[in-house]
Amino acid sequence: MNRNEPTALERFINGILPENPVYRQLLGMCPTLAVTNSMEPAMTMAVAVAFVLLSANIIVSLIRHLLKPHLRILVFTLTIATFVTIADRILQAYMWDMSKQLGPYVPLIIVNCIIICRCEVCASKQKLGPAIMDALGQSLGFALALASVATVREILGSGTWFGLPVMPAVWPDWVIMVLPPGAFLTLGVLIGLVNWLQNKKKQTA
Amino acid sequence: MNENTDKVKTAEKVEKPVINPSIQVTVSPHLSNTAFTTQKMMIDVLIALVPLLAVAIWVFKWHVVVQVGISVLSCLAFEALFTSWRLKKITLGDYSAAVTGVILGLSLPSSVPWYVAFIGSMAAIGLGKIAFGGLGYNIFNPAMVGRAFVLFAFPMALGAAAYQVAGGMEVLTQATPLTLAKQLGQSTPLWALLIGNTNGSLGETSAIACILGGIYLCIKRTASWEIPVSAIAALIVFAGIGNLTNTSAEWTVLHHLVGGAFLFGAFFIATDPVTSPLTPKGKVIFGIGFAAVVMLIRAFSGYPEGVMFAVLLMNAVTPLINKWTIPVPFGGPVPVRK
């Protein structure tokens, strides 16, 4: 199976920045836009996605020799759906308020392209080690991306970070940043910024 | 323009012997009036805005100086900052940023805190203009993008209730004429709406000032007359239909026409040459659509006035209108290439 596939460590590092799921692959836009109005739901989402991604990658990597090409997407989806259901139930059981706040976006992890993409690109082709490291790296990258968007939106929109006030009391909350337009604007500006940094790095290298 | 004369010069160099032609034969486009620059147009708009500013200063006193001052200065500063980020030549000299600043400032209520004009300018220039590639590339009217941004960012400071300020000037203690009409069914005398002695956004109150400035713009051909004329005609029709269904209403067609920001929008904001259609037919469609959206929002939505949304919505469909109204060139339609 080893046809110049990236090693476990490469997979891990790639996931964080060079192949960041949100900024470089533009995957998982739905949660990135929908749950980033403050840090708390964003980080809950990141943890839920990390759990599902890790579990799905492990299972898919273990059964990769049994996969039939024409049925693989179906198997991926069923595996992901199983773990999403587990994550959703755990959230409802122990974090009811957060579960209500996240609403449909937890069940929607099933159709989050990051997970299906990682199953397809990595887990269905590589051994357990690289698959686990890939899941960890991608989850970390996703968490970083969500955190960056949520930080901008929560600080500008509510003057707080993780619910703690960080701006002076006179700070006028930019309500638009908590609303959907704020998500699009923030994500657009941040993607532009990342592209600019990338170009700059290329030019100096 | 310089380029054209250069071309002529090189052509003369190639064609020997040089004969001074009595008729110049060149390839199109034929720029008939090279004096018609962006800068000249923008100065025309600024001149046309003078009556509005004068009435605003008469009605709202120092509030106008503060709001318009902040928004003009910050528009210029953000224009310089963002263009330098994009490594482009900074063109403050075309005054387009100043016009955006004045229109944005005049579209705000008198009571908003200073940072509203500042952040509105940032959104207007950054999101509305530079993000799309600068003047001439923007899809939406920058001033209205800025105003929409601050409307949603600070709904408390810009909502209908924010216009009414207890204490201070007498004109500010009343709600705006459109809010009065919408919520209480009270009418405002036409005379007050014409001269502008009412509450409202800084630049919108006086219909006479808007018409004066607007006619100047149309005569100078800086604004195309098709947009305001078709918009006014369409508004009269739509408001007339509304009036026929409720003949006892005190808020008549004329009130709809001269009240609120409709004339300000029709003459100064909808006529922005960058974001309005190119052909005369398209401009008429644009004006009718503008008036229709304004009347829809005034009649059926929670907002008392809809000029800002109308301009932004019609800006969004401008490319479509342009596509619909491509003129047939002389000699028949252009054959489609396969």
Chai-1 contact restraints between the chains, C-beta under 6 A:
chainA,res_idxA,chainB,res_idxB,connection_type,confidence,min_distance_angstrom,max_distance_angstrom,comment,restraint_id
A,W174,B,A153,contact,1.0,0.0,6.0,A-B,restraint_1
A,V175,B,A153,contact,1.0,0.0,6.0,A-B,restraint_2
A,V175,B,P155,contact,1.0,0.0,6.0,A-B,restraint_3
A,I176,B,F152,contact,1.0,0.0,6.0,A-B,restraint_4
A,I176,B,A153,contact,1.0,0.0,6.0,A-B,restraint_5
